[in-house]
Amino acid sequence: MAKLTLRQLELVSALPGFRTMAEAAAALHVSESGLSQAVSEVERIVGEPLCVRRKAKGLQMTPAGQYFALRSRRIVEEAAALVDDLSASRGEITGPIRVGCYMGFSATVLPPATAQFANAHPRAQLNVDVGGDDELLPQLRQGSMDFALLYDMALPADLNKKVVYGTEVTAVLPADHRLATQRAVSLTDLKDDPLILLDTAPSTANTHRVFAEIGISPRIGAVAPTIDLARAYIGRGMGYGLLMSRPHAPDTSPEGLPLVTIPLRPRTGTANVVAVWPRSMKLSPRAEAFLDAIIDTMQSVDRRS
């Protein structure tokens, strides 16, 4: 009787995350014909089709294929964990780590931890996907990343969570703003100024919620799809921003223009940045080590402040 190989299980377990065989083959570093042959061989061994491959409709998993992919993923993860455990017993961290990170704080959270971790564990292979909740959560559920760093706002209940650091909404002003020298400002103080709205999930909903809580409607001046563009608009004096506080955040715009970050009075929009992963999954030792490095670098900021 023919036996399944770990490589075959690895290939099939990844299929539900892709729309076409060509897309899957490119991501899995295998030729499309090689991937198709591997899937056909697994189907021959198990005795039923696992996916439907049509050029017009792309790649569609059968119910049996979905079940087989899920079980295969668990086996592949367990095999990887076995290797990790043996490496960890020798004090080594090796192999791939893929992390998702909300774009709004990726540039301030990841660099110090990544540099520290890479120096300590040069054989680890770090990969990062950056985006909003609507982009990262589906990838997390597909098993294509170890964990994601997100704000703990409106997250699904079926996720494990570990706090990385606490944060809150702050006002970001151009340096020559009339309130730039204040110790704290209220939203009432800013209600007539144009707001530079950061249009990403969950930032947009959180901003509107903050205003709704005190019964004020903001005057929208410009909408920015990224935090760097929002900060650039603010630096140019186009308005103010409401952004979550971030460790390591620069006090200038991307163009080098000075910005001032001021707490709100009263404090509002408090939240945590958390690492999340499905409850059905267990973090590998290498993913746990990288998460510990992230938390350690964030806590070192608190100790210095």
C-alpha positions as CSV (number, residue, x, y, z in Angstrom):
1,M,0.0,0.0,0.0
2,A,1.3,3.4,-1.0
3,K,2.2,5.7,1.8
4,L,1.7,9.5,2.1
5,T,4.8,11.6,2.5
6,L,5.1,14.6,4.8
7,R,5.7,16.8,1.8
8,Q,2.5,15.7,0.2
9,L,0.6,16.5,3.4
10,E,2.3,19.9,3.6
11,L,1.2,20.8,0.0
12,V,-2.4,19.7,0.4
13,S,-2.7,21.3,3.8
14,A,-1.9,24.7,2.2
15,L,-4.3,24.5,-0.7
16,P,-7.4,26.1,1.1
17,G,-5.5,29.4,1.4
18,F,-5.2,29.9,-2.4
19,R,-7.5,30.7,-5.3
20,T,-5.7,28.8,-8.0
21,M,-3.1,26.0,-8.4
22,A,-0.7,28.5,-10.0
23,E,-1.0,30.8,-7.0
24,A,-0.5,27.9,-4.6
25,A,2.5,26.6,-6.6
26,A,4.3,29.9,-6.6
27,A,3.8,30.4,-2.8
28,L,4.9,26.8,-2.0
29,H,8.0,27.0,-4.3
30,V,7.0,24.1,-6.5
31,S,6.0,23.9,-10.2
32,E,2.3,23.9,-11.0
33,S,2.7,20.5,-12.7
34,G,4.6,19.1,-9.7
35,L,1.9,20.4,-7.3
36,S,-0.9,18.9,-9.4
37,Q,0.9,15.6,-9.6
38,A,1.3,15.6,-5.8
39,V,-2.4,16.3,-5.2
40,S,-3.4,13.6,-7.8
41,E,-1.2,11.1,-6.1
42,V,-2.8,11.9,-2.7
43,E,-6.3,11.6,-4.2
44,R,-5.3,8.2,-5.7
45,I,-4.1,7.0,-2.3
46,V,-7.1,8.2,-0.3
47,G,-9.6,7.1,-3.0
48,E,-11.5,10.3,-3.6
49,P,-11.1,13.8,-5.0
50,L,-9.8,16.5,-2.6
51,C,-10.2,19.5,-4.9
52,V,-11.8,20.6,-8.2
53,R,-9.4,22.3,-10.6
54,R,-11.0,24.4,-13.3
55,K,-9.4,27.2,-15.1
56,A,-12.6,29.3,-15.2
57,K,-13.4,28.8,-11.5
58,G,-10.0,28.3,-10.0
59,L,-9.3,26.0,-7.1
60,Q,-12.2,24.6,-5.0
61,M,-11.7,22.2,-2.1
62,T,-14.2,19.4,-1.7
63,P,-15.6,18.7,1.7
64,A,-13.2,15.7,2.0
65,G,-10.4,18.0,0.8
66,Q,-11.2,20.6,3.5
67,Y,-11.2,17.8,6.2
68,F,-8.0,16.3,4.8
69,A,-6.2,19.7,4.6
70,L,-7.1,20.4,8.3
71,R,-5.9,17.1,9.6
72,S,-2.8,17.3,7.4
73,R,-2.0,20.8,8.8
74,R,-2.1,19.4,12.3
75,I,0.3,16.6,11.4
76,V,2.7,19.0,9.6
77,E,2.6,21.3,12.6
78,E,3.3,18.4,15.0
79,A,6.2,17.3,12.9
80,A,7.7,20.8,12.9
81,A,7.1,21.1,16.6
82,L,9.0,17.9,17.1
83,V,12.0,19.3,15.3
84,D,11.6,22.6,17.2
85,D,11.6,20.8,20.6
86,L,14.8,18.9,19.8
87,S,16.5,22.1,18.5
88,A,15.3,24.0,21.6
89,S,16.8,21.4,23.9
90,R,20.1,22.3,22.3
91,G,19.4,26.0,22.7
92,E,18.9,26.6,19.0
93,I,16.1,28.5,17.3
94,T,15.9,27.5,13.6
95,G,13.4,27.5,10.8
96,P,10.7,29.9,9.5
97,I,8.5,32.3,11.6
98,R,5.7,34.2,9.8
99,V,4.0,37.0,11.7
100,G,1.3,39.4,10.7
101,C,1.3,42.9,12.1
102,Y,-1.2,45.8,11.9
103,M,0.3,48.4,9.6
104,G,-0.2,51.3,12.0
105,F,2.4,50.2,14.5
106,S,4.6,47.7,12.5
107,A,7.4,50.2,11.9
108,T,7.8,51.0,15.6
109,V,7.1,47.6,17.2
110,L,8.9,45.1,14.8
111,P,12.3,46.6,14.1
112,P,13.8,46.6,17.6
113,A,12.5,43.1,18.3
114,T,13.5,41.7,14.9
115,A,17.1,43.1,15.3
116,Q,17.4,41.6,18.8
117,F,16.0,38.3,17.7
118,A,18.0,38.0,14.5
119,N,21.3,38.7,16.4
120,A,20.5,36.1,19.0
121,H,19.1,33.5,16.5
122,P,20.7,33.9,13.1
123,R,19.4,30.6,11.8
124,A,15.7,31.6,12.3
125,Q,13.9,32.9,9.2
126,L,11.6,35.8,10.0
127,N,8.8,36.8,7.6
128,V,6.3,39.6,8.2
129,D,2.9,40.4,6.5
130,V,1.6,43.9,7.2
131,G,-2.0,45.0,6.8
132,G,-5.3,45.7,8.5
133,D,-7.5,43.3,10.5
134,D,-9.5,42.4,7.4
135,E,-6.4,41.2,5.7
136,L,-4.5,39.5,8.5
137,L,-7.3,37.6,10.3
138,P,-8.1,35.4,7.2
139,Q,-4.5,34.5,6.8
140,L,-4.3,33.7,10.4
141,R,-7.2,31.3,10.1
142,Q,-5.7,29.7,7.1
143,G,-2.7,28.8,9.1
144,S,-0.3,30.8,6.9
145,M,1.2,32.7,9.9
146,D,2.2,31.9,13.4
147,F,0.5,34.8,15.1
148,A,-0.6,38.4,14.4
149,L,-0.1,41.6,16.3
150,L,-3.3,43.6,16.4
151,Y,-5.3,46.0,18.6
152,D,-7.7,44.1,20.9
153,M,-10.7,45.8,19.4
154,A,-13.7,43.8,18.1
155,L,-11.5,40.7,17.7
156,P,-13.2,37.2,17.3
157,A,-13.7,35.3,20.5
158,D,-12.0,32.1,19.3
159,L,-8.5,33.5,19.4
160,N,-5.7,33.1,22.0
161,K,-4.5,36.5,23.1
162,K,-1.3,37.7,24.8
163,V,-0.8,41.4,25.7
164,V,2.2,43.1,24.2
165,Y,1.7,46.6,25.5
166,G,-1.1,49.0,26.6
167,T,-2.0,52.0,24.5
168,E,-4.6,54.8,24.2
169,V,-5.9,57.4,21.7
170,T,-3.7,60.6,21.6
171,A,-3.9,63.8,19.7
172,V,-1.1,64.4,17.1
173,L,-0.7,68.0,16.1
174,P,1.6,70.0,13.9
175,A,4.3,71.7,16.0
176,D,2.9,75.2,15.4
177,H,-0.7,74.3,16.4
178,R,-2.3,76.6,18.9
179,L,-2.6,73.7,21.4
180,A,0.8,72.2,20.9
181,T,2.2,73.4,24.2
182,Q,-0.7,72.0,26.3
183,R,-0.1,69.1,28.7
184,A,-3.4,67.5,27.5
185,V,-6.3,68.5,25.2
186,S,-10.0,67.6,24.9
187,L,-11.9,66.6,21.8
188,T,-14.0,69.7,22.5
189,D,-10.9,71.8,22.1
190,L,-10.4,70.3,18.6
191,K,-13.9,69.9,17.3
192,D,-13.6,72.9,14.9
193,D,-10.3,71.8,13.5
194,P,-10.1,69.4,10.5
195,L,-9.5,65.8,11.5
196,I,-7.1,63.7,9.4
197,L,-9.0,60.4,9.6
198,L,-6.9,57.2,9.4
199,D,-9.0,54.9,7.3
200,T,-8.0,51.4,8.3
201,A,-9.6,48.7,10.4
202,P,-10.1,49.0,13.3
203,S,-8.9,52.6,13.5
204,T,-11.8,54.2,11.7
205,A,-14.5,52.6,13.8
206,N,-12.5,53.4,17.0
207,T,-12.2,57.1,16.0
208,H,-15.9,57.5,15.4
209,R,-16.7,55.6,18.6
210,V,-14.5,58.1,20.6
211,F,-16.4,61.0,19.2
212,A,-19.8,59.3,19.6
213,E,-19.1,58.7,23.3
214,I,-19.1,62.5,24.0
215,G,-21.8,63.4,21.4
216,I,-19.5,65.3,19.0
217,S,-19.2,64.9,15.2
218,P,-15.7,65.4,13.9
219,R,-15.0,67.8,11.0
220,I,-13.2,65.5,8.5
221,G,-10.5,67.3,6.7
222,A,-8.8,64.5,4.8
223,V,-8.8,60.7,4.8
224,A,-5.5,58.8,4.8
225,P,-5.3,55.0,4.1
226,T,-1.9,54.7,6.0
227,I,-0.5,56.1,9.2
228,D,2.5,57.6,7.4
229,L,0.3,59.6,5.0
230,A,-1.9,60.7,8.0
231,R,1.3,62.0,9.8
232,A,2.5,63.6,6.6
233,Y,-0.8,65.5,6.3
234,I,-0.6,66.6,9.9
235,G,3.0,67.7,9.5
236,R,1.9,69.9,6.6
237,G,-0.7,71.6,8.9
238,M,-3.7,70.1,7.2
239,G,-5.3,69.1,10.5
240,Y,-4.8,67.0,13.6
241,G,-4.9,63.3,14.0
242,L,-6.2,60.9,16.6
243,L,-3.7,58.0,16.7
244,M,-2.9,55.3,19.2
245,S,0.2,55.9,21.3
246,R,3.1,53.9,20.1
247,P,6.5,53.0,21.7
248,H,9.4,54.2,19.6
249,A,7.1,56.5,17.7
250,P,9.1,59.4,16.0
251,D,8.2,63.0,16.8
252,T,8.4,64.0,13.1
253,S,6.3,63.3,10.0
254,P,7.7,61.1,7.2
255,E,9.0,64.4,5.6
256,G,10.8,65.3,8.8
257,L,8.4,68.0,9.8
258,P,7.9,68.3,13.6
259,L,4.8,66.8,15.3
260,V,3.6,66.9,18.9
261,T,1.7,64.0,20.5
262,I,-0.5,65.1,23.4
263,P,-2.7,62.9,25.7
264,L,-6.4,63.5,25.6
265,R,-8.4,64.8,28.6
266,P,-10.2,62.7,29.8
267,R,-8.3,59.6,28.6
268,T,-10.2,57.6,26.0
269,G,-9.8,54.8,23.6
270,T,-7.6,52.7,25.9
271,A,-6.7,49.4,24.4
272,N,-4.0,46.8,24.2
273,V,-1.8,45.6,21.4
274,V,-2.0,41.8,21.5
275,A,-0.6,38.8,19.8
276,V,-3.4,36.5,18.6
277,W,-3.6,33.0,17.1
278,P,-6.4,30.4,16.7
279,R,-7.2,28.4,19.8
280,S,-6.9,25.3,17.6
281,M,-3.2,26.0,17.1
282,K,-0.3,25.9,19.4
283,L,2.6,28.3,19.0
284,S,5.9,26.7,18.0
285,P,8.9,27.2,20.3
286,R,10.4,29.5,17.8
287,A,7.2,31.6,17.5
288,E,7.0,31.8,21.3
289,A,10.7,33.0,21.4
290,F,10.0,35.7,18.9
291,L,6.9,36.9,20.7
292,D,8.9,37.0,24.0
293,A,11.4,39.2,22.2
294,I,8.7,41.6,21.0
295,I,7.2,41.9,24.5
296,D,10.7,42.3,26.1
297,T,11.6,45.2,23.7
298,M,8.2,46.9,24.4
299,Q,8.7,46.5,28.2
300,S,12.2,48.0,28.0
301,V,10.6,51.2,26.7
302,D,8.3,51.3,29.7
303,R,11.3,50.8,32.1
304,R,13.2,53.7,30.5
305,S,10.2,56.1,30.6
